């Protein structure tokens, strides 16, 4: 039963776990930022959920592009 629950948890939360390991498992600011994001996502009324998801996705893509460009310029 524990193995089943653990595999389910990893299956649905692997991105969150990856972010925690990437940002530092003991970094309280990183954990607080993720907690605030998850809390906000949970309390948004359902009629705004799709717009919030798209806004968040767009912001994450832009942040990734900015980091990639900065990394490319620094390495170049």
N, C-alpha and C positions, 0 to 999 in steps of 0.2 A: 504494500500500500504506500509506503514511504517513497519507494522508487517511482511509482506511478505519479504521485503528487509532485515529486522533484522534477520529473521530466516534463510534466505539464507546466510547472512554474518556469522552467528554463525555456520552454517553447513559446510562452506568451510574453516573457519579460527579458529575453536575451539582449535586446537593444538597451534597456535600462541597466541591466547588469554590466554590459560593455561600457556604457557611459560612466558608471561608477568606478570601474577598474581603470578606465582611461583618465578620468579626472582625479582619481585618488579616493580610495575607499574611506579614508579617515579625514577627508577634506570637508569640513562642516559647511563651508560656503557653497560648494558644489552640490552637496546633498540637500541643503536648504533650497537652492535654486530648482533642483529637480522636484522636490516636494511641493514647492509653490506652483510649479508648472502642472503637476499631476492634480493638485487640489483645484486649481483654476479650471482645468479640463473637466473635472467631475461636477463642479457647481454651475457651469455655464448652462443656461436653459437649453433644452433640446432644439429649439428652433434656430439657435445660433451655433450649434455644434459643427455643422458642415463648414460654415464660414471660418470658424475658429481653427478647424483642422487644416483648411487650405492656407490660412494665414500663417499658421505654425510651420507647415510644410514648406511654404515659400521662404519664410525666414531662415529655416534650417538649410535649404538649398543655397540661398544667398550667402549665409555664413560659411558654408563649405567652399563655395567658389572664391570668396575673399581669402580664406585660409590657403587654398590651393595657389592662388595668384601670389600671395605674400611669400609662400614657400618657394615657388618657382623663381620669383625675383631675387630672393635671398640666395638661392642656390646658383643662380645664373651668373 
